[in-house]
């Protein structure tokens, strides 16, 4: 699994937990729809830290809270 795929899975997990739509996350985070679709479809080869920070803020959490998930601790995580 790539870092982008891990971020997309974490976003999906949080969307379900918080009963949020992707559209609401886009509005709350300030991320454009095309950018979010690129992340969610894993078309992007990489993701910038500022984008992860914007996503975390959209969920009303810190970037540390967003990244505090076992999916990011996997030794099999591919760094692009």
Secondary structure as UniProt FT lines:
FT   HELIX           3..17
FT   TURN            18..19
FT   HELIX           22..29
FT   HELIX           33..40
FT   TURN            41..42
FT   HELIX           49..58
FT   TURN            59..60
FT   HELIX           63..67
FT   HELIX           70..72
FT   TURN            75..76
//
